[in-house]
Every structure is written in structure tokens, then in C-alpha cells.
Amino acid sequence: MSQDNLIKLECTVCKKTNYHTYKNKKTLKERLHLNKYCKHCKKHTEHKETK
């Protein structure tokens, strides 16, 4: 996998970057948003893709 496909996921509550993942940018044009566990908030929150 190349670095072009690497994205960061940021917590929508505390605004901290918690996860890094890959995305196929040819098939997924819009920004990714997932429910993930935030270790700073200590609960499951929505994480959105950042630039």
C-alpha cells in the first residue's frame, strides 16, 4: 500500500487523532466516518477522516 491511501481518523468529540487506516480513494470519494473507541474520551464516538 502506498502512502497516498493512508488516512487519519479524528474523534468528533475531543478532536484528537486516534487511528490511521487505508482507503481506496478511487471507489470512496466522500470522507469516511466510523464509530471507534476513543481512549481519551473513554467511550465509543464517531471518528471522521481528516486531511
Biopython code that builds the backbone (N, CA, C, O; Angstrom):
import numpy as np
from Bio.PDB.StructureBuilder import StructureBuilder

atoms = [
    (1, "MET", "N", (0.841, -1.197, 0.000)),
    (1, "MET", "CA", (0.000, 0.000, 0.000)),
    (1, "MET", "C", (0.874, 1.245, 0.000)),
    (1, "MET", "O", (1.914, 1.292, 0.658)),
    (2, "SER", "N", (0.449, 2.219, -0.725)),
    (2, "SER", "CA", (1.211, 3.456, -0.785)),
    (2, "SER", "C", (0.733, 4.439, 0.275)),
    (2, "SER", "O", (-0.325, 4.258, 0.877)),
    (3, "GLN", "N", (1.507, 5.454, 0.487)),
    (3, "GLN", "CA", (1.167, 6.487, 1.462)),
    (3, "GLN", "C", (-0.019, 7.328, 0.993)),
    (3, "GLN", "O", (-0.653, 8.004, 1.804)),
    (4, "ASP", "N", (-0.323, 7.295, -0.291)),
    (4, "ASP", "CA", (-1.443, 8.074, -0.819)),
    (4, "ASP", "C", (-2.773, 7.591, -0.263)),
    (4, "ASP", "O", (-3.713, 8.375, -0.137)),
    (5, "ASN", "N", (-2.860, 6.320, 0.069)),
    (5, "ASN", "CA", (-4.106, 5.743, 0.556)),
    (5, "ASN", "C", (-4.251, 5.827, 2.069)),
    (5, "ASN", "O", (-5.297, 5.459, 2.603)),
    (6, "LEU", "N", (-3.245, 6.295, 2.760)),
    (6, "LEU", "CA", (-3.262, 6.373, 4.206)),
    (6, "LEU", "C", (-4.075, 7.582, 4.651)),
    (6, "LEU", "O", (-3.870, 8.689, 4.154)),
    (7, "ILE", "N", (-5.008, 7.368, 5.601)),
    (7, "ILE", "CA", (-5.830, 8.465, 6.117)),
    (7, "ILE", "C", (-5.781, 8.459, 7.639)),
    (7, "ILE", "O", (-5.444, 7.449, 8.255)),
    (8, "LYS", "N", (-6.122, 9.604, 8.241)),
    (8, "LYS", "CA", (-6.189, 9.723, 9.697)),
    (8, "LYS", "C", (-7.641, 9.854, 10.109)),
    (8, "LYS", "O", (-8.432, 10.500, 9.423)),
    (9, "LEU", "N", (-7.995, 9.235, 11.242)),
    (9, "LEU", "CA", (-9.341, 9.352, 11.785)),
    (9, "LEU", "C", (-9.279, 10.165, 13.069)),
    (9, "LEU", "O", (-8.484, 9.876, 13.964)),
    (10, "GLU", "N", (-10.128, 11.183, 13.149)),
    (10, "GLU", "CA", (-10.134, 12.106, 14.276)),
    (10, "GLU", "C", (-11.456, 11.989, 15.030)),
    (10, "GLU", "O", (-12.520, 11.888, 14.418)),
    (11, "CYS", "N", (-11.386, 12.002, 16.345)),
    (11, "CYS", "CA", (-12.581, 11.948, 17.189)),
    (11, "CYS", "C", (-13.364, 13.247, 17.029)),
    (11, "CYS", "O", (-12.780, 14.330, 17.031)),
    (12, "THR", "N", (-14.686, 13.141, 16.890)),
    (12, "THR", "CA", (-15.510, 14.339, 16.718)),
    (12, "THR", "C", (-15.778, 15.041, 18.043)),
    (12, "THR", "O", (-16.188, 16.201, 18.049)),
    (13, "VAL", "N", (-15.554, 14.359, 19.165)),
    (13, "VAL", "CA", (-15.815, 14.955, 20.485)),
    (13, "VAL", "C", (-14.594, 15.716, 20.986)),
    (13, "VAL", "O", (-14.689, 16.907, 21.282)),
    (14, "CYS", "N", (-13.449, 15.048, 21.083)),
    (14, "CYS", "CA", (-12.254, 15.682, 21.649)),
    (14, "CYS", "C", (-11.279, 16.192, 20.587)),
    (14, "CYS", "O", (-10.301, 16.857, 20.930)),
    (15, "LYS", "N", (-11.519, 15.899, 19.305)),
    (15, "LYS", "CA", (-10.715, 16.386, 18.170)),
    (15, "LYS", "C", (-9.270, 15.874, 18.168)),
    (15, "LYS", "O", (-8.376, 16.553, 17.664)),
    (16, "LYS", "N", (-9.040, 14.695, 18.722)),
    (16, "LYS", "CA", (-7.697, 14.111, 18.717)),
    (16, "LYS", "C", (-7.629, 12.981, 17.700)),
    (16, "LYS", "O", (-8.591, 12.238, 17.512)),
    (17, "THR", "N", (-6.481, 12.865, 17.050)),
    (17, "THR", "CA", (-6.265, 11.814, 16.066)),
    (17, "THR", "C", (-5.909, 10.527, 16.790)),
    (17, "THR", "O", (-4.918, 10.466, 17.518)),
    (18, "ASN", "N", (-6.728, 9.493, 16.583)),
    (18, "ASN", "CA", (-6.536, 8.229, 17.296)),
    (18, "ASN", "C", (-6.168, 7.069, 16.387)),
    (18, "ASN", "O", (-5.477, 6.148, 16.822)),
    (19, "TYR", "N", (-6.609, 7.088, 15.146)),
    (19, "TYR", "CA", (-6.440, 5.943, 14.269)),
    (19, "TYR", "C", (-5.879, 6.366, 12.916)),
    (19, "TYR", "O", (-6.101, 7.485, 12.452)),
    (20, "HIS", "N", (-5.149, 5.444, 12.298)),
    (20, "HIS", "CA", (-4.676, 5.575, 10.921)),
    (20, "HIS", "C", (-5.157, 4.336, 10.181)),
    (20, "HIS", "O", (-5.073, 3.225, 10.703)),
    (21, "THR", "N", (-5.653, 4.524, 8.983)),
    (21, "THR", "CA", (-6.143, 3.403, 8.200)),
    (21, "THR", "C", (-5.958, 3.700, 6.721)),
    (21, "THR", "O", (-5.498, 4.780, 6.349)),
    (22, "TYR", "N", (-6.317, 2.735, 5.881)),
    (22, "TYR", "CA", (-6.193, 2.872, 4.438)),
    (22, "TYR", "C", (-7.571, 2.987, 3.801)),
    (22, "TYR", "O", (-8.558, 2.467, 4.322)),
    (23, "LYS", "N", (-7.620, 3.670, 2.676)),
    (23, "LYS", "CA", (-8.871, 3.845, 1.959)),
    (23, "LYS", "C", (-8.591, 3.828, 0.464)),
    (23, "LYS", "O", (-7.612, 4.412, -0.001)),
    (24, "ASN", "N", (-9.450, 3.161, -0.276)),
    (24, "ASN", "CA", (-9.358, 3.177, -1.731)),
    (24, "ASN", "C", (-10.036, 4.459, -2.216)),
    (24, "ASN", "O", (-11.263, 4.564, -2.208)),
    (25, "LYS", "N", (-9.236, 5.417, -2.631)),
    (25, "LYS", "CA", (-9.761, 6.730, -2.992)),
    (25, "LYS", "C", (-10.439, 6.743, -4.359)),
    (25, "LYS", "O", (-11.124, 7.708, -4.696)),
    (26, "LYS", "N", (-10.260, 5.697, -5.142)),
    (26, "LYS", "CA", (-10.938, 5.623, -6.429)),
    (26, "LYS", "C", (-12.397, 5.215, -6.268)),
    (26, "LYS", "O", (-13.252, 5.671, -7.028)),
    (27, "THR", "N", (-12.692, 4.368, -5.295)),
    (27, "THR", "CA", (-14.066, 3.895, -5.107)),
    (27, "THR", "C", (-14.819, 4.697, -4.047)),
    (27, "THR", "O", (-16.039, 4.832, -4.136)),
    (28, "LEU", "N", (-14.121, 5.229, -3.051)),
    (28, "LEU", "CA", (-14.760, 6.001, -1.983)),
    (28, "LEU", "C", (-14.388, 7.471, -2.141)),
    (28, "LEU", "O", (-13.294, 7.884, -1.757)),
    (29, "LYS", "N", (-15.286, 8.247, -2.700)),
    (29, "LYS", "CA", (-14.996, 9.655, -2.961)),
    (29, "LYS", "C", (-15.256, 10.536, -1.740)),
    (29, "LYS", "O", (-14.518, 11.494, -1.510)),
    (30, "GLU", "N", (-16.288, 10.232, -0.955)),
    (30, "GLU", "CA", (-16.617, 11.070, 0.206)),
    (30, "GLU", "C", (-15.754, 10.678, 1.408)),
    (30, "GLU", "O", (-15.079, 9.649, 1.404)),
    (31, "ARG", "N", (-15.798, 11.515, 2.416)),
    (31, "ARG", "CA", (-14.996, 11.265, 3.618)),
    (31, "ARG", "C", (-15.585, 10.131, 4.445)),
    (31, "ARG", "O", (-16.800, 9.949, 4.535)),
    (32, "LEU", "N", (-14.680, 9.388, 5.035)),
    (32, "LEU", "CA", (-15.058, 8.222, 5.824)),
    (32, "LEU", "C", (-15.424, 8.646, 7.240)),
    (32, "LEU", "O", (-14.777, 9.530, 7.803)),
    (33, "HIS", "N", (-16.453, 8.031, 7.828)),
    (33, "HIS", "CA", (-16.775, 8.244, 9.234)),
    (33, "HIS", "C", (-17.202, 6.911, 9.843)),
    (33, "HIS", "O", (-18.071, 6.213, 9.320)),
    (34, "LEU", "N", (-16.560, 6.582, 10.968)),
    (34, "LEU", "CA", (-16.762, 5.300, 11.637)),
    (34, "LEU", "C", (-16.940, 5.507, 13.128)),
    (34, "LEU", "O", (-16.451, 6.489, 13.687)),
    (35, "ASN", "N", (-17.641, 4.581, 13.776)),
    (35, "ASN", "CA", (-17.722, 4.592, 15.223)),
    (35, "ASN", "C", (-16.571, 3.756, 15.764)),
    (35, "ASN", "O", (-16.492, 2.550, 15.527)),
    (36, "LYS", "N", (-15.679, 4.420, 16.497)),
    (36, "LYS", "CA", (-14.500, 3.756, 17.045)),
    (36, "LYS", "C", (-14.362, 4.153, 18.513)),
    (36, "LYS", "O", (-14.985, 5.109, 18.975)),
    (37, "TYR", "N", (-13.530, 3.398, 19.237)),
    (37, "TYR", "CA", (-13.285, 3.696, 20.642)),
    (37, "TYR", "C", (-12.217, 4.781, 20.752)),
    (37, "TYR", "O", (-11.153, 4.686, 20.139)),
    (38, "CYS", "N", (-12.515, 5.806, 21.537)),
    (38, "CYS", "CA", (-11.554, 6.881, 21.795)),
    (38, "CYS", "C", (-10.976, 6.684, 23.185)),
    (38, "CYS", "O", (-11.714, 6.646, 24.170)),
    (39, "LYS", "N", (-9.658, 6.558, 23.269)),
    (39, "LYS", "CA", (-9.020, 6.325, 24.568)),
    (39, "LYS", "C", (-8.987, 7.578, 25.426)),
    (39, "LYS", "O", (-8.798, 7.486, 26.639)),
    (40, "HIS", "N", (-9.165, 8.746, 24.822)),
    (40, "HIS", "CA", (-9.178, 9.993, 25.580)),
    (40, "HIS", "C", (-10.547, 10.259, 26.190)),
    (40, "HIS", "O", (-10.644, 10.728, 27.324)),
    (41, "CYS", "N", (-11.612, 9.961, 25.436)),
    (41, "CYS", "CA", (-12.984, 10.130, 25.931)),
    (41, "CYS", "C", (-13.446, 8.919, 26.738)),
    (41, "CYS", "O", (-14.390, 9.008, 27.523)),
    (42, "LYS", "N", (-12.768, 7.783, 26.535)),
    (42, "LYS", "CA", (-13.086, 6.510, 27.179)),
    (42, "LYS", "C", (-14.489, 6.006, 26.838)),
    (42, "LYS", "O", (-15.201, 5.477, 27.691)),
    (43, "LYS", "N", (-14.869, 6.184, 25.564)),
    (43, "LYS", "CA", (-16.143, 5.663, 25.070)),
    (43, "LYS", "C", (-16.104, 5.602, 23.543)),
    (43, "LYS", "O", (-15.192, 6.135, 22.912)),
    (44, "HIS", "N", (-17.093, 4.954, 22.972)),
    (44, "HIS", "CA", (-17.207, 4.871, 21.522)),
    (44, "HIS", "C", (-17.805, 6.164, 20.997)),
    (44, "HIS", "O", (-18.875, 6.594, 21.429)),
    (45, "THR", "N", (-17.095, 6.778, 20.057)),
    (45, "THR", "CA", (-17.548, 8.017, 19.442)),
    (45, "THR", "C", (-17.356, 7.922, 17.934)),
    (45, "THR", "O", (-16.686, 7.017, 17.437)),
    (46, "GLU", "N", (-17.940, 8.850, 17.228)),
    (46, "GLU", "CA", (-17.773, 8.892, 15.782)),
    (46, "GLU", "C", (-16.428, 9.519, 15.447)),
    (46, "GLU", "O", (-16.054, 10.556, 15.995)),
    (47, "HIS", "N", (-15.712, 8.871, 14.539)),
    (47, "HIS", "CA", (-14.416, 9.364, 14.076)),
    (47, "HIS", "C", (-14.551, 9.694, 12.597)),
    (47, "HIS", "O", (-15.090, 8.902, 11.825)),
    (48, "LYS", "N", (-14.055, 10.874, 12.201)),
    (48, "LYS", "CA", (-14.130, 11.308, 10.816)),
    (48, "LYS", "C", (-12.738, 11.403, 10.216)),
    (48, "LYS", "O", (-11.742, 11.615, 10.907)),
    (49, "GLU", "N", (-12.712, 11.241, 8.927)),
    (49, "GLU", "CA", (-11.447, 11.344, 8.182)),
    (49, "GLU", "C", (-10.969, 12.780, 8.126)),
    (49, "GLU", "O", (-11.756, 13.694, 7.879)),
    (50, "THR", "N", (-9.670, 12.981, 8.355)),
    (50, "THR", "CA", (-9.077, 14.307, 8.249)),
    (50, "THR", "C", (-8.191, 14.348, 7.025)),
    (50, "THR", "O", (-7.972, 13.324, 6.377)),
    (51, "LYS", "N", (-7.684, 15.513, 6.708)),
    (51, "LYS", "CA", (-6.827, 15.670, 5.532)),
    (51, "LYS", "C", (-5.445, 15.100, 5.770)),
    (51, "LYS", "O", (-4.595, 15.149, 4.881)),
]
sb = StructureBuilder()
sb.init_structure("model")
sb.init_model(0)
sb.init_chain("A")
sb.init_seg("    ")
for serial, (resi, resn, name, xyz) in enumerate(atoms, 1):
    if name == "N":
        sb.init_residue(resn, " ", resi, " ")
    sb.init_atom(name, np.array(xyz, "f"), 0.0, 1.0, " ", f" {name:<3s}", serial, name[0])
structure = sb.get_structure()
